[in-house]
Amino acid sequence: MSDPPVVWATLAAGGQTVTLAGRLRDPSSDGLWIDEDGLEGWWSAPELRVNTTERQTGDGAHDVDESNIHYAARTVTLSWVARGVNRAAVLASSARLSQLTHKTVTLRVMDADRDTYVTGYVRPQTDAAWDSTEQTGTLTVVCPRPERLSTLAHRVTLLPASGGSGGLSYGPDTAGLVYPLSYGLAAPTQNAGALVNNGTSAAYPVLTVTGPFPDGVLLQVGSGALAYSQPVGEVPLVLDARSRTASVAGLDVSRYLTARGFPVVPAGGSVGISLQSAGSGWVTCETHDTYM
């Protein structure tokens, strides 16, 4: 049987990273490989979570609106093999997977030109059969968020159209014009951009606002708006489109949102965004190509 197409996979949690080589002939620094059974549930969409109502007369069920087509949490089953020069080395390699329990784990898979990841929690399992230099098993990763996200993010930085009032300076005693003359700050051209999603499922950007924005922040998103009414200082304001929340230092401040037009980027599409507030801070917009 031929080797699986996966080049490699990593499992990262708590500052620790475990690498599994995707082809049995490739070297592995952690003594772990993805065996020939590969990854189940990686390329497939998760279970459908759609309620249908059968027609009382006629065939079939009533039509389902696209907005009601949802999917369950994603479950990925990774088949692994640990190899070593002796039994102690094999057990040391398999223990690297056991150390991921009780942690939030990021599973990243590089397969040809697709580099995507999911986040969840794991259950390592070891097969009963064993020998002195090899051990096989499975690792189940349950992902509450079912989408696979591109490891490489699309980032756009928005600057204010104006940093504040400008004008001529007559000096502290208004004795006369101060040279060289200043006509205020030039307006940067980076207050607008596009949120891009090259994936196959809707993407939910994360917007990070770093102040100062003394009067809050207003973002024009497509034909709608997203607005936060309180001053934003050096501690960033995080606007999460998936949860539709605002937070500062981990505390929920969504009650200060006066407009909730959170951006949702369609599959293979883009959404325009612009910063309408004055200040001297910036907004970082991060979007991942998203796949179901």
Phi, psi and chi 1 to 4 in degrees:
 res  aa     phi    psi   chi1   chi2   chi3   chi4
   1 MET       -  139.7 -174.5  174.5  -65.7      -
   2 SER   -76.0  159.5   59.8      -      -      -
   3 ASP   -66.5  153.3  -70.9  -18.5      -      -
   4 PRO   -68.5  156.8   24.2  -33.5      -      -
   5 PRO   -75.4  -12.1   27.3  -35.0      -      -
   6 VAL   -65.7  133.0  177.6      -      -      -
   7 VAL   -80.3  -51.7  176.8      -      -      -
   8 TRP  -164.1  165.9   49.0  -99.5      -      -
   9 ALA  -140.0  149.5      -      -      -      -
  10 THR  -128.3  150.6   61.1      -      -      -
  11 LEU  -123.3  119.7  -64.9  148.8      -      -
  12 ALA  -122.5  134.8      -      -      -      -
  13 ALA  -161.5  135.0      -      -      -      -
  14 GLY    55.6   36.9      -      -      -      -
  15 GLY    81.1    0.7      -      -      -      -
  16 GLN  -108.2  138.2  173.6 -170.3    4.6      -
  17 THR  -126.8  130.1  -60.0      -      -      -
  18 VAL  -113.3  130.3  179.5      -      -      -
  19 THR  -111.5  134.7  -58.9      -      -      -
  20 LEU  -117.8  123.3  -62.7   91.7      -      -
  21 ALA   -70.2  142.1      -      -      -      -
  22 GLY   -86.6  -16.6      -      -      -      -
  23 ARG  -122.6  134.2  -62.1 -179.3  -60.3 -178.7
  24 LEU   -62.2  -22.3  -62.7  175.8      -      -
  25 ARG   -85.0   -8.7   66.5  175.7 -179.0  -93.2
  26 ASP   -86.4  149.5  -69.7  -17.9      -      -
  27 PRO   -70.8  152.7   25.8  -34.0      -      -
  28 SER  -136.0  119.7  171.7      -      -      -
  29 SER   -68.4  -25.6   58.5      -      -      -
  30 ASP   -97.3    2.9  -71.5  -32.6      -      -
  31 GLY    68.5   27.4      -      -      -      -
  32 LEU  -129.5  141.4  -68.1  164.5      -      -
  33 TRP  -134.7  155.3  -72.2 -100.2      -      -
  34 ILE   -84.6  122.1  -59.1  172.5      -      -
  35 ASP   -80.5 -176.1   78.2    3.2      -      -
  36 GLU   -66.2  -15.1   59.2 -171.7   13.8      -
  37 ASP   -78.5  -13.6  -69.8  -28.5      -      -
  38 GLY    69.4 -143.6      -      -      -      -
  39 LEU  -119.8  120.4  -68.8   89.3      -      -
  40 GLU   -93.3  133.4 -178.8 -179.9   -6.0      -
  41 GLY    88.0    8.7      -      -      -      -
  42 TRP   -85.9  -52.1 -175.6 -104.0      -      -
  43 TRP   -87.5  -20.5  -67.9  109.9      -      -
  44 SER   -79.5  151.3  -56.8      -      -      -
  45 ALA   -73.6  149.7      -      -      -      -
  46 PRO   -65.4  176.5  -17.7   30.5      -      -
  47 GLU   -59.4  142.2  -66.7  -71.0  -24.7      -
  48 LEU   -69.9  143.9  -80.2  164.5      -      -
  49 ARG  -127.3   76.6 -172.1  163.8   53.9   83.3
  50 VAL  -129.9  130.0  180.0      -      -      -
  51 ASN   -96.4  127.4  -65.7  -38.6      -      -
  52 THR  -119.2  152.0   58.0      -      -      -
  53 THR  -120.1  119.6  -57.1      -      -      -
  54 GLU   -66.2  142.7  -65.8  -65.8  -37.4      -
  55 ARG   -69.5  137.0  -64.0  177.6 -178.4  -89.4
  56 GLN   -71.0  -33.7  -68.6 -174.6   -7.5      -
  57 THR  -127.4  141.2   58.5      -      -      -
  58 GLY    91.9  175.5      -      -      -      -
  59 ASP   -91.1  151.9  -60.2  -37.2      -      -
  60 GLY    78.3 -163.3      -      -      -      -
  61 ALA  -115.2  168.1      -      -      -      -
  62 HIS   -67.8  150.1  -69.0  -77.0      -      -
  63 ASP   -60.7  149.1  -65.5  -21.4      -      -
  64 VAL  -110.5  127.5  175.9      -      -      -
  65 ASP   -70.2  146.2 -172.9   84.4      -      -
  66 GLU   -57.6  -32.2  -73.6 -173.0   -2.8      -
  67 SER   -67.5  -13.3   62.5      -      -      -
  68 ASN  -103.9   10.0  -67.0  -39.0      -      -
  69 ILE   -93.3  108.8  -59.3  175.7      -      -
  70 HIS  -127.4  166.8  -55.9  -67.8      -      -
  71 TYR  -127.6  152.9  -66.0   86.6      -      -
  72 ALA   -78.5  177.7      -      -      -      -
  73 ALA   -59.8  148.9      -      -      -      -
  74 ARG   -86.6  136.0 -179.7 -177.2  -65.1  -86.4
  75 THR  -119.4  121.5  -61.0      -      -      -
  76 VAL  -111.8  130.4  179.5      -      -      -
  77 THR  -113.6  115.0  -57.7      -      -      -
  78 LEU  -103.6  122.0 -175.4  153.6      -      -
  79 SER   -89.2  123.8  -62.3      -      -      -
  80 TRP  -123.6  160.9   55.9  -92.3      -      -
  81 VAL  -137.9  133.3   55.3      -      -      -
  82 ALA  -106.6  134.6      -      -      -      -
  83 ARG  -131.3  149.1  -69.6  176.3  172.0  175.7
  84 GLY  -163.1  171.7      -      -      -      -
  85 VAL   -73.1  -20.2  -65.4      -      -      -
  86 ASN  -153.3  178.4   52.3   40.3      -      -
  87 ARG   -64.5  -36.9 -176.8   63.7  178.3  166.9
  88 ALA   -61.7  -40.7      -      -      -      -
  89 ALA   -66.8  -38.7      -      -      -      -
  90 VAL   -63.3  -46.4  170.9      -      -      -
  91 LEU   -64.3  -36.0  -67.7  176.0      -      -
  92 ALA   -64.8  -38.1      -      -      -      -
  93 SER   -68.6  -46.4  -67.1      -      -      -
  94 SER   -66.2  -29.1   60.7      -      -      -
  95 ALA   -66.0  -23.1      -      -      -      -
  96 ARG   -62.2  -31.8  -69.0 -174.0  173.7   91.8
  97 LEU   -75.6  -37.9  -60.5  176.5      -      -
  98 SER   -64.2  -28.6  -61.8      -      -      -
  99 GLN   -69.3   -7.5  -67.6  170.8   -0.2      -
 100 LEU   -88.7   -6.4  -60.4  171.9      -      -
 101 THR   -67.7  155.0   56.7      -      -      -
 102 HIS    64.4   21.0  -64.9  -71.9      -      -
 103 LYS  -133.0  155.1  -62.5  175.8 -177.5  177.0
 104 THR   -82.3  121.7  -61.0      -      -      -
 105 VAL  -114.8  138.1  176.2      -      -      -
 106 THR  -103.8  118.3  -62.8      -      -      -
 107 LEU   -99.1  116.7  169.3   60.9      -      -
 108 ARG  -113.7  132.8  175.1 -173.2  177.7 -173.8
 109 VAL  -127.3  126.2  176.4      -      -      -
 110 MET  -102.0  112.2  170.7   66.7   80.5      -
 111 ASP  -127.2  107.1 -172.3  -12.9      -      -
 112 ALA    55.7 -119.3      -      -      -      -
 113 ASP   -98.7   11.7   61.4  -15.2      -      -
 114 ARG  -104.3  117.8  -63.1  -63.4  174.5   91.3
 115 ASP  -121.2   99.9 -175.4   -4.3      -      -
 116 THR  -133.7  166.3   54.4      -      -      -
 117 TYR  -145.6  160.8   72.8   92.5      -      -
 118 VAL  -133.6  164.6  -65.2      -      -      -
 119 THR  -129.5  133.8  -57.9      -      -      -
 120 GLY  -170.3 -155.3      -      -      -      -
 121 TYR  -127.4  156.8   47.8   92.5      -      -
 122 VAL  -121.6  157.5  -57.7      -      -      -
 123 ARG  -133.5  103.2 -177.6 -164.6  177.5 -162.9
 124 PRO   -76.5  140.1   -9.7   25.3      -      -
 125 GLN  -133.6  140.6  -65.9  173.8  -87.2      -
 126 THR  -115.5  132.0  -58.2      -      -      -
 127 ASP   -67.1  154.8  -65.2  -23.8      -      -
 128 ALA   -69.4  -38.2      -      -      -      -
 129 ALA   -70.1  142.5      -      -      -      -
 130 TRP  -157.4  162.9   63.5  -81.3      -      -
 131 ASP  -145.4 -176.4   63.9   36.3      -      -
 132 SER   -72.8  -19.4   59.9      -      -      -
 133 THR  -123.3    4.8   59.6      -      -      -
 134 GLU  -153.4  142.8 -176.9  174.0  -65.5      -
 135 GLN  -142.8  137.7  179.8   69.3   62.4      -
 136 THR  -116.2  162.9   59.0      -      -      -
 137 GLY  -178.5 -170.8      -      -      -      -
 138 THR  -131.9  153.8   58.2      -      -      -
 139 LEU  -126.2  117.4 -177.5   76.0      -      -
 140 THR   -96.0  127.3  -58.0      -      -      -
 141 VAL  -116.9  116.2 -174.0      -      -      -
 142 VAL   -99.6  122.5  178.9      -      -      -
 143 CYS  -115.1  106.2  -50.4      -      -      -
 144 PRO   -55.7  -36.6  -25.4   35.0      -      -
 145 ARG   -92.5  116.3  177.1  171.1 -179.2  172.1
 146 PRO   -77.9  -18.0   28.6  -34.6      -      -
 147 GLU   -71.4  144.7  -60.7   94.2  -15.6      -
 148 ARG   -91.4  134.1  -71.3 -173.3  -63.1  106.3
 149 LEU  -114.6  144.2  -56.2  179.6      -      -
 150 SER   -66.3  137.7   64.3      -      -      -
 151 THR   -64.6  -37.5  -60.6      -      -      -
 152 LEU   -84.7  122.1 -178.1   63.2      -      -
 153 ALA   -94.8  152.7      -      -      -      -
 154 HIS   -88.6  124.1  -58.5  -77.7      -      -
 155 ARG  -122.2  135.0  -69.7 -172.9  177.4   89.4
 156 VAL  -128.8  131.3  174.7      -      -      -
 157 THR  -108.0  124.4  -59.9      -      -      -
 158 LEU  -104.9  130.7  -54.6  178.1      -      -
 159 LEU  -109.0  153.8  -58.0  175.6      -      -
 160 PRO   -62.8  146.9  -18.9   30.9      -      -
 161 ALA   -67.4  -24.8      -      -      -      -
 162 SER  -145.7  135.7  173.1      -      -      -
 163 GLY   -89.7   -1.3      -      -      -      -
 164 GLY   142.2 -175.0      -      -      -      -
 165 SER   -75.4  145.4   60.5      -      -      -
 166 GLY  -115.5 -153.7      -      -      -      -
 167 GLY   126.1  174.2      -      -      -      -
 168 LEU   -78.6  147.5  -59.0  178.2      -      -
 169 SER  -106.4  130.1  173.0      -      -      -
 170 TYR  -105.4   14.0  -69.7   86.2      -      -
 171 GLY    81.4  168.3      -      -      -      -
 172 PRO   -65.1  -27.1   23.4  -33.5      -      -
 173 ASP  -106.2   12.0  -60.5  -38.5      -      -
 174 THR    49.4   38.7   63.7      -      -      -
 175 ALA   -81.7  -17.0      -      -      -      -
 176 GLY   161.8  171.7      -      -      -      -
 177 LEU   -61.9  140.2  -74.7  173.8      -      -
 178 VAL   -97.5  126.9  175.8      -      -      -
 179 TYR  -103.6  146.7  -68.3   87.1      -      -
 180 PRO   -71.7  150.5   27.5  -35.1      -      -
 181 LEU   -65.6  143.4  -61.3  179.1      -      -
 182 SER  -123.1  129.6  171.9      -      -      -
 183 TYR  -105.6   23.4  -68.1   87.4      -      -
 184 GLY    90.5 -179.4      -      -      -      -
 185 LEU   -76.4  136.6  -62.9  175.4      -      -
 186 ALA   -71.2  140.2      -      -      -      -
 187 ALA   -77.5  117.8      -      -      -      -
 188 PRO   -64.7  157.7  -17.0   29.9      -      -
 189 THR   -99.4   12.2   59.6      -      -      -
 190 GLN  -105.0   27.7  -67.3  177.0  -69.7      -
 191 ASN   -87.2    1.2   73.4  -51.4      -      -
 192 ALA  -136.3  150.6      -      -      -      -
 193 GLY  -163.8 -169.0      -      -      -      -
 194 ALA  -131.1  135.3      -      -      -      -
 195 LEU   -91.9  122.2  -52.9  175.6      -      -
 196 VAL  -114.1  142.0  177.9      -      -      -
 197 ASN  -138.6  108.3  172.9   21.4      -      -
 198 ASN   -92.2    9.0  -64.7  -39.7      -      -
 199 GLY   -84.9 -162.9      -      -      -      -
 200 THR  -115.4    5.5   59.5      -      -      -
 201 SER  -140.5  158.4 -173.9      -      -      -
 202 ALA   -59.2  140.9      -      -      -      -
 203 ALA  -109.5  147.0      -      -      -      -
 204 TYR  -120.3  101.0  -60.8   90.6      -      -
 205 PRO   -68.2  160.4  -18.8   32.0      -      -
 206 VAL  -116.9  125.6  174.2      -      -      -
 207 LEU  -110.6  124.7  -46.3  177.4      -      -
 208 THR  -112.5  117.3  -56.6      -      -      -
 209 VAL  -102.4  119.7 -176.4      -      -      -
 210 THR  -112.7  123.0  -56.4      -      -      -
 211 GLY   -82.3 -171.9      -      -      -      -
 212 PRO   -87.3  135.3   26.7  -32.2      -      -
 213 PHE  -127.1   91.0  -73.7   99.4      -      -
 214 PRO   -63.8  -25.5   20.2  -31.0      -      -
 215 ASP  -106.3   21.5  -60.8  -40.7      -      -
 216 GLY    84.9 -166.3      -      -      -      -
 217 VAL  -138.7  139.2   64.1      -      -      -
 218 LEU  -126.0  124.2  170.3   62.5      -      -
 219 LEU  -117.8  130.3  -66.0  161.5      -      -
 220 GLN   -90.1  119.7 -167.8   71.6   32.5      -
 221 VAL  -121.3  107.9 -177.7      -      -      -
 222 GLY    58.4 -124.3      -      -      -      -
 223 SER   -97.5    6.7   58.9      -      -      -
 224 GLY  -118.6 -168.0      -      -      -      -
 225 ALA  -142.5  151.8      -      -      -      -
 226 LEU  -130.1  118.9  178.6   58.9      -      -
 227 ALA  -134.7  141.1      -      -      -      -
 228 TYR  -126.1  126.9  179.8   77.2      -      -
 229 SER   -88.3  -13.5   62.2      -      -      -
 230 GLN   -95.3  156.8  -61.8  -61.1  -61.1      -
 231 PRO   -60.3  144.5  -21.7   32.5      -      -
 232 VAL  -114.6  124.0 -179.9      -      -      -
 233 GLY  -106.3 -146.8      -      -      -      -
 234 GLU   -71.7  -26.4  -66.9 -178.1   -1.4      -
 235 VAL   -77.9  118.1  179.9      -      -      -
 236 PRO   -65.3  149.5  -21.4   33.7      -      -
 237 LEU   -95.9  126.8  166.5   70.8      -      -
 238 VAL  -109.0  122.9  178.8      -      -      -
 239 LEU  -110.5  111.7  -57.4  168.6      -      -
 240 ASP  -103.7  114.5 -170.3  -34.2      -      -
 241 ALA   -70.8  -28.7      -      -      -      -
 242 ARG   -72.2  -45.3 -172.3  170.9 -171.0  -91.7
 243 SER   -88.3   -9.6   61.4      -      -      -
 244 ARG    56.1   47.6  -61.5 -179.7   62.4   83.7
 245 THR  -129.9  160.2   58.4      -      -      -
 246 ALA  -119.2  139.3      -      -      -      -
 247 SER  -144.6  149.6   61.7      -      -      -
 248 VAL  -131.2  122.1  174.8      -      -      -
 249 ALA    53.0   36.8      -      -      -      -
 250 GLY    83.8   -4.7      -      -      -      -
 251 LEU   -95.6  135.9  -60.1  176.6      -      -
 252 ASP   -74.0  124.0 -170.0  -70.0      -      -
 253 VAL  -125.6   29.3  -68.0      -      -      -
 254 SER   -62.5  -21.1  -56.9      -      -      -
 255 ARG   -64.5  -17.4   61.8 -172.8  179.8  -82.5
 256 TYR   -92.1    4.0  -62.8  119.5      -      -
 257 LEU   -76.3  124.8  -69.0  171.7      -      -
 258 THR  -103.6   -9.6   55.3      -      -      -
 259 ALA  -147.2  134.5      -      -      -      -
 260 ARG  -120.5   42.8  -65.2  175.1  179.0 -100.9
 261 GLY   -82.7   64.2      -      -      -      -
 262 PHE   -62.9  138.7  -75.8   94.5      -      -
 263 PRO   -76.0  137.6   26.6  -33.4      -      -
 264 VAL  -126.4  119.4  178.1      -      -      -
 265 VAL   -96.4  118.7 -172.6      -      -      -
 266 PRO   -66.5  159.3   25.9  -34.4      -      -
 267 ALA   -57.5  130.1      -      -      -      -
 268 GLY    65.5   21.7      -      -      -      -
 269 GLY  -129.9 -166.2      -      -      -      -
 270 SER  -150.9  161.0   63.1      -      -      -
 271 VAL  -135.0  131.8  171.5      -      -      -
 272 GLY   -76.7  146.1      -      -      -      -
 273 ILE  -144.0  143.6 -173.8  170.4      -      -
 274 SER  -145.6  149.0   62.3      -      -      -
 275 LEU   -96.2  122.8  175.0   59.1      -      -
 276 GLN  -106.1   -0.7  -59.3  -63.8  -45.2      -
 277 SER   -96.8  148.8  -59.6      -      -      -
 278 ALA   -86.7  148.1      -      -      -      -
 279 GLY   162.2 -173.2      -      -      -      -
 280 SER  -123.3   20.1   53.6      -      -      -
 281 GLY   -98.5 -156.1      -      -      -      -
 282 TRP  -156.7  165.2   63.8   91.4      -      -
 283 VAL  -124.9  125.3  179.7      -      -      -
 284 THR  -102.4  122.6  -58.1      -      -      -
 285 CYS  -108.0  124.8  -49.2      -      -      -
 286 GLU  -123.6  125.3 -176.0  173.1  -72.3      -
 287 THR  -131.9  138.5  -48.9      -      -      -
 288 HIS  -110.6  141.5  -67.0  -96.1      -      -
 289 ASP   -59.2  131.8  -62.7  -25.3      -      -
 290 THR  -121.3  135.4  -56.3      -      -      -
 291 TYR  -131.2  139.8  -56.2   87.5      -      -
 292 MET  -103.1      - -173.7   65.1   69.2      -
